[in-house]
Amino acid sequence: MGFWKREAVRWLKQADYDLREAERALRAGSYSYACFLSHQSAEKAAKAVCYMKGEPTYGHDVAVLLEGLKRHGVRVDDLIGLGMHLNKFYAPTRYRTSTRAWRRPPSNSTPRAMPRPVSNMPPRS
């Protein structure tokens, strides 16, 4: 296995781990952390595909990362809107002073802010 494929596998494993942790945080009522980890998982999964295509990439904007995959023929049009939605949770859940949300403790965040699950996604094994 070549370097880029090994990197892709490494990023994808981390994305899967982050998603499992996000699900656990959601069940525990830690909504802010679940949002943060959901964004991290999507970002790392998109980067894994970039690495698989032999193109390292940088940045945290999930929608931009997905847009970049179009150059490689990856069909992502239905995911870009979801990426934009996840981007809303990157800074406020990581840096509490980045918005007015810092005035509330993270535990007071509500599940209404959580992204809705995508029903057409295959179940994880």
Residue pairs with C-beta under 8 A, 6 or more apart in sequence:
1 9
4 51
4 52
4 53
4 54
4 56
5 51
5 52
7 51
7 56
8 48
8 49
8 51
8 52
9 48
11 44
11 45
11 47
11 48
11 51
12 44
12 45
12 48
14 44
15 40
15 41
15 42
15 43
15 44
15 45
15 48
16 41
16 124
18 37
18 38
18 40
18 41
18 44
19 37
19 38
19 41
19 124
21 37
22 33
22 34
22 35
22 36
22 37
22 38
22 40
22 41
23 34
25 31
25 33
25 34
25 37
26 34
26 111
26 114
29 107
30 106
30 107
31 106
31 109
31 110
31 111
31 113
31 114
32 93
32 106
32 107
32 109
33 93
33 106
34 114
35 89
35 93
35 109
35 113
35 114
35 115
36 89
36 90
36 93
36 94
38 86
38 89
38 114
38 115
39 60
39 62
39 86
39 87
39 89
39 90
39 93
42 62
42 82
42 83
42 86
43 60
43 62
43 65
46 57
46 62
46 65
46 66
46 69
46 83
47 57
47 65
49 69
49 72
49 74
50 56
50 57
50 65
50 68
50 69
51 57
53 69
53 72
53 74
55 68
55 72
57 65
57 68
59 65
60 87
60 90
61 83
61 87
62 82
62 83
62 84
62 86
62 87
63 80
63 81
63 83
63 84
63 87
64 83
65 83
66 76
66 79
66 80
66 83
67 76
67 80
69 76
70 76
82 115
82 118
85 115
86 115
89 113
89 115
91 98
91 99
92 98
92 99
92 101
93 106
96 102
96 106
101 109
